[in-house]
Amino acid sequence: MKVIVIGGGAAGLIAAGTAAKTAESVVLIEKNDILGRKLLITGKGRCNITNSAEIEDIINMYPRNPKFLYSALYTFTNDDIINLIEMNGVKTKVERGGRVFPISDKASDVVNALKKYALKSNVKLIHDTVKSLIITDEKVQGIKTSNGEIYADRVIVCTGGKSYPKTGSTGDGYKFAKQAKHSVIAPKASLIPVITEEKWVKNVMGLSLRNIRITAYNSKNKKVYSDFGEMLFTHFGISGPVVLSMSAYLKNIGKEQYRIEIDLKSGLSDEQLNARLLRDFEKYSKKHLINGLDDLLPKALIPVVIKMADIVEHKPINEITKEERLSLVHVLKHLTLTAVDVRPVEEAIVTAGGVKVSEINPSTMESKLVKGLYFAGEVIDVDGYTGGYNLQAAFSTGYLAGMSASEEGDAY
C-alpha cells in the first residue's frame, strides 16, 4: 500500500505517521520549506494542543457538523494526542479552561514531536506544490506536482483552510475536492477579530484586559454569547481569546450589528463596585476625576469611561454627585461597543466551510465519490471554538484518515 499525504500541518503530520505504521511507503508533500508552519503561530506561539474535557463535552464545542467528528474523536482522543506528544519528548500542562499546552510554552517543541512521529523510515518528505489529483474511473491514482507525477493507492488531502495564507493555507484542498466532484461549502472566517463602529478603540489600541466578562446581543436584543476571559483593543475594534470565541456566534455580522457589553469589574456586583468607588473617592477627594481612578482602571481607559458616564473629566471628586457615581458604576459594568463586521477570512484563526461532510465517510474520512481519496483537518466543513478544539479535530481526523488509508483491501 502506497499513500500520499498532501500537507504537512497538524492533520498531515499525524496522517503520515499513522499511515506509515502499516503502509509500504508514504509520501508527505508540503509546499512550504518547513513543516507545521501554522502550528508554530497557534496559541500566540505556545500551541494550544487540545483540551482536557471529556470527549462528549468536546463534541459540543463544534458549532458545525459535530456528529461527523464522533468516530474520529473516539478513535484518537485528547488523551491519545497528549500521550503521543509526550512519548516524542514534550511534556504538557493544563491551564484555565482545560487548555493543554507544552510545559515549555514553545509551539516549536510540539512541531518537533509531530515531525518525529511522522518522519519514519518509510516516509519520504517532498517539498513541492501539488497541482491536481490524478483520478481515473472514480478512483484516485496519485497527484501531479510542479515537478511531475507521483502515483499511489491512496491520497489524503490535509491542506487546511484559507486562514493565514502566508502559512500555506491558500484553499488548495478545495480545488482538489472540486476536481473530485465534491461540494465545497464556501469558506468564511471563524474565530476572527471584530470590527467596531466606535473609533475611540484606536485611543486604547494595544490595551489588554484580563478577567472581564463580554456579552453579545443581536439586533433583537437577544443574548447570543457571554463568557469570561481576556481581550485586546485594536485599531479597528477588539480581539483576544474571548472575542475570537464570541465571533463564531455573530452569525450575520456585516448584515446585522451586535451590541457588545464588557463588564470591566466582573468580580464585583453593582453594590460592591459602588462601595469601592466611594472608598476611592474618599481617598482621592481632592483630585479631579481624571486623576482619581488609577486604582480601578488602566490609565488609557479612564477618559473613555468618564466620557461614557457623561461626567466632566476635571470635575473635583468631592463634587461628584450620587447620580454621576452610579452612572460610572453602570459604564464599568456595561462598557458598550457596536460590532459591525469581522476582519477578512485571511486573518481568521480557523476557516468555517470546506468539503461537505455528507460526501465523506465519517468512519474512515474517505470520499464517498472517489475511491482511495481521503480528507482530514480544516479542509473539511467542521470548525470549533477556541480552547484546543480545532487542533484536536485536525489530529483526530488525520489519525483516522491515516489509519484507514493504510489498510489493505479495496477502498470505500
C-alpha positions in Angstrom: 0.0 0.0 0.0 1.4 3.4 -1.1 -0.1 6.5 0.5 0.4 10.2 -0.4 -0.4 12.9 2.2 -0.8 16.4 0.9 0.0 19.0 3.6 2.5 18.9 6.5 0.4 20.6 9.1 -1.3 19.2 12.2 -3.6 16.7 10.3 -0.9 15.8 7.7 1.8 15.0 10.2 -0.5 12.7 12.2 -1.9 11.1 9.0 1.6 10.4 7.6 2.9 8.9 10.9 -0.1 6.8 11.3 -0.3 5.6 7.7 3.4 4.7 7.9 2.7 2.1 10.7 1.2 -0.3 8.1 1.7 1.2 4.6 4.6 0.0 2.5 5.5 3.6 1.8 4.2 7.2 2.5 5.0 10.4 0.6 4.4 13.5 2.6 4.3 16.5 0.3 4.4 20.1 1.7 4.8 23.2 -0.4 6.4 25.3 2.4 10.1 24.9 3.2 9.2 23.9 6.7 6.6 21.6 8.3 3.9 22.8 10.7 4.2 26.4 9.8 0.7 27.3 11.0 1.2 25.3 14.2 4.2 27.4 15.1 2.0 30.5 15.4 -1.0 28.9 17.2 -1.8 29.9 20.8 0.4 33.0 20.4 3.4 30.7 19.6 2.6 28.4 22.6 0.4 25.9 20.7 -2.9 25.0 22.5 -2.6 21.3 21.6 -6.0 20.1 22.8 -8.5 20.4 25.7 -8.7 18.1 28.7 -12.5 17.9 28.7 -14.5 14.7 28.3 -15.0 13.7 24.6 -18.8 14.2 24.9 -18.1 17.8 26.0 -15.5 18.3 23.3 -18.1 17.3 20.6 -20.3 20.1 21.8 -17.5 22.6 21.0 -18.0 22.4 17.3 -20.9 24.7 16.0 -21.0 23.0 12.6 -21.3 19.3 12.0 -20.2 18.0 15.4 -21.7 14.5 14.9 -19.4 14.0 11.9 -16.4 14.0 14.3 -17.8 11.4 16.6 -15.8 8.4 15.2 -12.7 10.4 14.8 -12.7 11.9 18.3 -13.3 8.5 19.9 -10.7 6.7 17.7 -8.0 9.2 18.5 -8.8 11.1 21.7 -7.4 14.1 23.5 -5.5 11.7 25.8 -4.1 10.0 22.7 -2.6 13.1 21.3 -1.2 14.1 24.7 0.4 10.7 25.1 1.8 10.8 21.5 3.4 14.3 22.1 4.8 13.2 25.5 6.2 9.9 24.0 8.0 12.1 21.5 9.7 14.2 24.2 7.3 17.0 25.0 5.7 17.2 28.4 2.4 19.0 28.7 0.4 21.1 31.2 -3.3 22.0 31.6 -4.3 25.7 32.0 -7.5 27.5 32.6 -10.5 26.2 30.7 -8.8 22.8 30.2 -6.4 24.2 27.6 -3.4 21.9 27.1 0.0 23.4 26.3 3.6 22.2 26.2 5.3 22.9 29.5 8.0 24.8 27.6 5.4 27.2 26.1 7.0 26.6 22.7 5.0 25.6 19.7 8.2 24.6 18.0 8.6 21.7 20.6 5.1 20.4 19.5 6.0 20.6 15.8 9.3 18.7 16.5 7.4 16.0 18.4 4.9 15.6 15.5 7.8 15.5 13.0 9.5 12.8 15.0 6.2 10.8 14.9 5.6 11.5 11.1 9.1 11.1 9.6 9.6 7.3 9.9 12.0 5.4 7.7 9.3 4.6 5.1 8.1 8.2 4.9 9.5 10.4 2.1 9.2 14.1 2.6 9.0 16.2 -0.6 8.8 20.0 -0.7 6.7 20.7 -3.8 3.4 22.1 -4.9 0.6 19.8 -5.8 -1.2 21.0 -9.0 -4.0 18.4 -9.2 -5.1 14.9 -8.3 -4.9 12.0 -10.8 -8.3 10.3 -10.9 -9.3 7.5 -13.3 -12.7 5.8 -13.2 -13.6 7.4 -9.9 -10.5 6.1 -8.2 -7.5 8.2 -7.2 -4.2 7.2 -8.8 -1.9 9.8 -7.4 -1.0 13.5 -7.8 0.5 15.9 -10.3 3.1 18.3 -8.9 5.2 21.1 -10.2 7.9 18.5 -10.9 6.0 15.6 -12.3 3.6 12.9 -11.3 3.6 10.7 -8.2 1.5 7.5 -8.1 -0.1 5.9 -5.1 -3.0 3.7 -4.0 -4.4 6.3 -1.6 -4.2 10.1 -1.3 -5.0 12.1 1.9 -5.8 15.8 1.5 -4.7 17.8 4.6 -4.2 21.2 3.1 -6.0 23.3 5.7 -8.5 26.1 5.0 -8.0 29.7 3.8 -6.9 31.4 7.1 -3.3 32.7 7.4 -2.4 32.2 3.7 1.2 33.1 4.5 1.5 29.8 6.3 0.4 27.9 3.1 -3.4 27.7 3.8 -4.5 29.1 0.5 -7.5 26.9 -0.2 -5.7 24.3 -2.4 -7.7 21.5 -0.9 -11.0 23.0 -2.1 -9.7 22.9 -5.7 -8.7 19.2 -5.3 -12.1 18.4 -3.7 -14.0 20.1 -6.6 -11.8 18.2 -9.1 -13.2 15.0 -7.4 -16.8 16.4 -7.8 -17.1 17.2 -4.1 -19.3 20.0 -2.9 -17.4 22.8 -1.1 -19.2 25.0 1.4 -18.0 28.5 0.8 -15.2 29.2 3.3 -15.7 32.1 5.7 -14.0 33.4 8.8 -14.5 31.8 12.1 -12.6 32.8 15.3 -11.8 36.2 13.9 -11.2 39.7 15.4 -14.2 42.0 15.4 -14.6 45.5 13.9 -16.5 48.1 15.9 -18.3 51.2 14.9 -16.8 53.2 17.7 -13.5 54.9 16.8 -12.3 55.5 20.4 -10.8 52.0 20.3 -7.8 53.5 18.4 -7.0 55.6 21.5 -6.6 52.4 23.6 -5.1 50.2 20.9 -2.8 47.5 22.3 -4.5 47.6 25.7 -5.1 44.1 27.0 -7.8 43.4 29.7 -8.0 40.3 31.9 -10.8 38.8 33.9 -13.5 40.7 32.0 -16.9 39.3 31.0 -18.1 40.0 27.5 -21.7 39.6 26.3 -23.1 40.0 22.8 -26.7 40.8 21.9 -28.2 40.7 18.4 -30.5 43.3 16.8 -33.5 41.8 18.6 -31.7 42.3 21.9 -31.3 38.5 22.4 -28.2 37.4 24.2 -26.1 35.2 21.8 -22.9 34.9 23.7 -21.4 35.6 27.2 -18.1 34.5 28.6 -15.2 35.4 30.9 -11.6 35.9 29.9 -9.1 38.1 28.2 -9.5 40.6 25.4 -7.5 43.2 23.4 -8.3 46.5 21.9 -7.0 47.1 18.3 -7.0 50.0 15.9 -10.2 48.5 14.2 -12.0 47.1 17.2 -11.4 44.2 19.6 -9.6 40.9 19.6 -8.2 38.4 22.1 -9.3 34.9 23.2 -12.8 35.7 24.5 -13.5 37.9 21.4 -12.4 35.2 19.0 -14.7 32.7 20.6 -17.5 35.2 20.5 -17.1 35.9 16.8 -18.3 32.3 16.0 -21.7 33.3 17.4 -22.1 36.5 15.4 -23.8 34.7 12.5 -25.0 37.6 10.3 -22.4 40.2 11.2 -21.8 42.5 8.3 -25.6 42.5 7.6 -26.5 42.7 11.2 -25.0 44.8 14.1 -24.4 43.4 17.5 -24.3 45.2 20.9 -21.2 44.2 22.8 -21.1 44.8 26.6 -17.9 44.5 28.5 -18.0 44.0 32.3 -14.7 45.5 33.4 -15.3 44.5 37.0 -16.9 41.1 36.7 -15.8 40.0 40.1 -17.9 42.8 41.8 -21.6 43.3 42.0 -23.0 46.8 41.3 -23.3 47.4 45.1 -19.7 46.2 45.7 -18.4 48.4 42.9 -20.3 51.4 44.2 -18.8 50.8 47.7 -15.3 50.5 46.1 -15.8 53.8 44.3 -16.9 55.5 47.5 -13.6 54.4 49.1 -11.5 55.6 46.2 -13.4 58.9 46.1 -12.7 59.4 49.8 -9.0 58.6 49.2 -8.7 61.0 46.3 -11.3 63.5 47.3 -9.1 66.5 46.5 -8.2 65.3 43.0 -10.0 65.7 39.7 -11.9 62.6 38.5 -9.5 62.0 35.6 -6.7 61.5 38.2 -8.7 59.6 40.8 -9.4 56.3 39.0 -5.9 54.9 38.7 -6.5 52.2 41.3 -9.5 51.0 39.4 -8.7 51.2 35.6 -5.8 51.2 33.2 -4.8 54.8 32.5 -5.7 54.7 28.8 -9.3 53.6 29.5 -10.1 56.2 32.2 -11.0 59.1 29.8 -13.2 56.7 27.8 -15.1 55.5 30.8 -15.6 59.1 32.1 -16.9 60.3 28.8 -19.4 57.4 28.5 -20.6 58.2 32.0 -21.2 61.7 30.8 -19.1 63.4 33.5 -16.6 66.3 33.1 -13.1 64.9 33.3 -11.7 67.6 35.5 -14.6 67.8 37.9 -13.3 67.6 41.5 -14.1 64.2 43.0 -15.6 65.8 46.1 -18.2 67.4 43.9 -19.3 64.1 42.1 -23.0 63.5 42.7 -24.5 60.2 43.6 -26.2 60.0 40.1 -22.8 60.6 38.4 -21.2 57.9 40.6 -23.9 55.4 39.7 -23.5 56.3 36.1 -19.8 55.4 36.4 -20.8 52.1 38.0 -23.1 51.3 35.1 -20.4 52.1 32.5 -17.8 50.0 34.3 -20.3 47.0 34.3 -21.6 47.7 30.8 -18.9 49.3 28.6 -20.7 49.2 25.3 -19.4 48.7 21.7 -21.2 48.1 18.4 -19.8 45.2 16.4 -20.4 45.9 12.7 -18.2 43.3 10.9 -15.2 41.0 11.3 -11.8 41.1 9.7 -11.0 39.3 6.4 -11.0 35.5 6.3 -7.2 35.5 5.8 -6.9 36.8 9.4 -9.1 34.2 10.9 -7.6 31.6 13.2 -9.9 29.0 11.7 -12.0 28.7 8.4 -15.6 27.7 8.6 -16.8 25.9 5.5 -14.9 23.4 3.4 -15.6 19.9 1.9 -19.2 18.9 2.5 -19.3 16.3 5.3 -22.2 14.3 3.8 -19.8 13.3 1.0 -17.2 11.9 3.4 -17.4 8.6 5.3 -17.1 9.7 9.0 -15.8 6.3 10.0 -12.8 6.4 7.7 -12.6 10.0 6.3 -12.7 8.6 2.8 -14.5 10.2 0.0 -17.9 8.7 -0.9 -17.3 9.9 -4.5 -13.8 8.8 -5.4 -12.2 5.6 -4.1 -8.9 6.0 -2.3 -9.3 9.7 -1.6 -9.4 10.9 2.0 -9.8 14.3 3.7 -8.6 15.4 7.1 -8.3 18.6 9.1 -9.5 22.1 8.4 -10.3 21.4 4.7 -13.5 19.7 5.9 -16.5 21.7 6.8 -16.0 21.4 10.6 -14.7 24.1 13.0 -14.6 24.5 16.7 -14.4 27.3 19.3 -11.1 28.4 20.9 -9.6 26.1 23.6 -7.7 23.4 21.6 -10.8 22.0 19.8 -9.7 22.8 16.3 -6.3 21.2 16.6 -8.0 18.1 18.3 -10.3 17.8 15.2 -7.2 18.0 12.9 -5.3 15.4 14.9 -8.3 13.0 15.2 -9.4 13.2 11.5 -5.7 13.0 10.5 -5.2 9.8 12.5 -8.4 8.2 11.3 -7.6 9.0 7.7 -4.0 7.7 8.0 -5.2 4.5 9.7 -8.0 3.9 7.1 -5.9 4.8 4.1 -3.1 2.4 5.0 -5.4 -0.6 5.5 -5.2 -3.4 2.8 -8.2 -4.2 0.7 -10.5 -2.1 -1.5 -11.1 1.5 -0.7 -14.7 2.5 0.2 
